């Protein structure tokens, strides 16, 4: 059974990008053969396309690389602004000096 992975917007937290998985299964019962879709929503924030691709690869999902939420993600996760500043240790001291 193939499982597809779709990058979507969270309904629980607007602006957050998460993912859903969908799998189509066939069931045979007394009434014949039926198809059913098993869907799961993972409220796990995605920060980049690379992160989504990594999850899909690890879990064996077929990743659908399309849609507004997918397009909103950067290729790679960027460092938070404060971590990328070369003078990050001096910033709190400067703030403290202003308060004195």
C-alpha positions in Angstrom: 0.0 0.0 0.0 1.5 3.4 -1.1 1.2 6.3 1.4 1.2 9.8 0.0 2.5 12.8 2.0 1.0 16.2 1.4 2.4 19.5 2.8 -0.6 21.6 4.0 -1.4 24.6 6.2 -2.4 23.8 9.8 -6.0 24.5 10.8 -5.0 24.5 14.5 -2.4 27.2 14.1 -2.8 29.5 11.1 0.5 30.1 9.2 2.1 26.9 10.3 3.0 24.3 7.7 2.4 20.7 8.6 1.8 17.4 6.7 -0.9 14.8 6.1 -0.6 11.3 4.9 -3.2 9.4 2.8 -3.4 5.7 2.0 -6.0 4.0 -0.2 -6.8 0.5 1.0 -9.0 -2.1 -0.6 -11.3 -4.1 1.6 -13.1 -7.3 0.6 -16.2 -8.2 2.6 -19.6 -9.8 2.0 -20.7 -6.9 -0.2 -17.6 -7.0 -2.5 -14.5 -5.0 -2.9 -14.4 -1.5 -1.5 -11.8 1.2 -1.4 -11.2 3.2 1.8 -8.8 6.1 2.4 -6.9 6.3 5.7 -5.8 9.9 6.4 -3.7 11.2 9.2 -2.7 14.8 10.1 0.6 15.4 11.8 0.7 18.8 13.6 4.4 18.8 13.3 5.7 22.1 12.0 7.8 21.8 8.8 10.5 24.4 8.4 11.9 23.5 4.9 11.4 21.4 1.9 14.5 19.4 2.9 12.9 18.5 6.2 9.7 17.3 4.5 11.8 15.3 2.0 13.7 13.7 4.9 10.5 12.7 6.7 9.1 11.2 3.5 12.2 9.3 2.8 12.5 7.9 6.4 8.9 6.9 6.5 8.6 5.6 3.0 6.0 8.2 1.9 5.5 9.4 -1.6 5.9 13.2 -1.2 3.7 15.5 -3.3 5.8 18.6 -4.0 3.1 21.0 -4.9 0.6 23.5 -3.5 0.7 26.8 -1.7 2.0 25.4 1.6 4.9 23.6 -0.2 5.7 26.7 -2.2 6.0 28.7 1.0 8.8 26.5 2.4 12.4 27.4 1.8 14.7 24.8 0.3 16.8 24.5 3.4 16.1 25.5 7.0 17.8 28.8 7.9 19.3 29.5 11.2 17.3 31.8 13.5 18.4 35.4 13.2 20.0 35.6 16.7 22.1 32.5 16.0 23.5 33.8 12.8 24.7 37.1 14.3 28.5 37.1 14.9 28.2 39.3 17.9 25.4 37.5 19.7 27.1 37.4 23.0 27.6 41.1 23.1 24.0 41.9 22.4 22.7 41.3 26.0 25.6 43.4 27.5 24.6 46.3 25.2 21.0 46.0 26.3 22.1 45.9 30.0 24.3 49.0 29.5 21.3 50.9 28.1 19.2 50.1 31.2 21.8 51.4 33.7 
